[in-house]
């Protein structure tokens, strides 16, 4: 299969168009993320502290509240 490079400026797309395309490709898009908490959550999970990691993830991504520890 040949490779084709496409140069796209993201400023040419609306946020809604980008979200729609990303979701169409199977990804989840969260608009309620506190990115400052994510590194601590990742660190806790890497240490094997799942409870702390999931608590921090729930705080960072409020959509996940109640889903991770049940």
Secondary structure, DSSP 8 states (H G I E B T S, - for coil): ---------GGGS-HHHHHHHHHHTT----S-B-HHHHHHHHHHHHTT-HHHHHHHHHHHBGGGTTTS--
